[in-house]
Amino acid sequence: MISAVLPTYNRAPIAFVSGEGSWLTAEDGSRYLDLGAGIAVNALGHANPALVQVLTQQAAKLWHVSNLYRIPEQERLAEKLVEATFADTVFFTNSGTEAAELAIKMVRKYWSEQGQPDRIEILCFEGAFHGRSTGAIAAAGSEKMVKGFGPLMPGFRQLPFGDHAALRAAISDRTAAVMIEPIQGEGGIRVLPDVCLKGLRDACDQVGALLVFDEVQCGMGRTGKLFAHEWAGIEPDIMMVAKGIGGGFPLGAVLATEKAGACMVAGSHGSTYGGNPLGCAVGAKVMEIVSDPAFLAEVGRKAALFRQKLEGLVAAHPAVFEEVRGAGLMLGLKCRAPNTDVVKAAYAQHLLTVPAADNVLRLLPALNIPDEDIAEAALRLDRAAGALGADAA
Ligand SMILES: *Cc1c(COP(=O)(O)O)cnc(C)c1O
């Protein structure tokens, strides 16, 4: 018999009842060190006091009014994002998938307004993940996501990730946009080198195509800059944001330049819940904390500390781990043992990690994880790898 919850996930048999910082407490009272952070969502840890305060204060005042009215909390967050980024304008969503949908619609509308409604081809990349809507799965195009859901929305083509020659061969004055995660998350913590990001910007500029970044996972301070593309010194035309921006509250956004966004006018797009007072009050607090240069510098310092420990683990357990990947606190351990076995061995050590494609173990801790928790995490990963190695021997 089918379970009451539609069985679309292989869930671990653990349920948590509370959290604090980088720790979660399960139903049986045992504590787990959390290196998944709800898949890069709980950017400031669980039950962050500053976020609990803004959420409860706003909850006592006003939750929802709809976008039929001005929403001051939404305006405030939009202004913060515009001030801190390339963007001139922002639309708020409740998730990354919804942000992907709007990004795709914006690209099509842009070209339609330019008098080229047939210019719809968006170049995407193998291993990409943009969410689970019909548009987002068509964009990513992987067999696992699209099988059984055809016919797919037309207009997407997937190129090998990081293959500049393939991009140059594919891009033309028929290309509407290039859409890419500067660091693939679900795809296995695959970092696109800065030189490739610069090359993408140049290639788009040469044919007039829009450049769309999906920073749903790699953005909001995760790499030690507010957004990952800042390392390369280039800017997109459109960017999707979600996950970390709400610190655990469902919130997403599409950021755009005036050039890309001006095609969207009253009636072009909408959302009942998007940009509600509750989510935006929390998002504004997250932005205030994460965009502080001192906070971002700390992310960089913690990341270097963690990475050094991970390099030690790879050296100590060559049969289990192959290499360290990633940037900032978006880290991956490419595994030699099956990554799902490593995730299970880590559960046994009461340590939460997240598997990704390409046999990678993802480590996406809260951005404010204390140094002692990083040390504890490395210790537990070492024990997990040791237990796996012992099983293999
Ligand atoms: C998680 C993710 C999405 C989808 O976000 P949802 O909030 O799950 O809809 C899109 N793009 C990337 C890069 C992601 O990591």
The ligand as an ORCA input file, in Angstrom:
! r2SCAN-3c Opt
* xyz 0 1
  C      17.950     23.211     -4.915
  C      18.253     23.817     -6.206
  C      17.222     24.281     -7.065
  C      15.767     24.050     -6.775
  O      15.370     24.702     -5.608
  P      14.022     24.248     -4.857
  O      13.906     25.240     -3.753
  O      14.236     22.838     -4.412
  O      12.910     24.367     -5.822
  C      17.592     24.928     -8.224
  N      18.875     25.107     -8.550
  C      19.885     24.682     -7.765
  C      21.287     24.960     -8.164
  C      19.608     24.013     -6.570
  O      20.607     23.586     -5.797
*
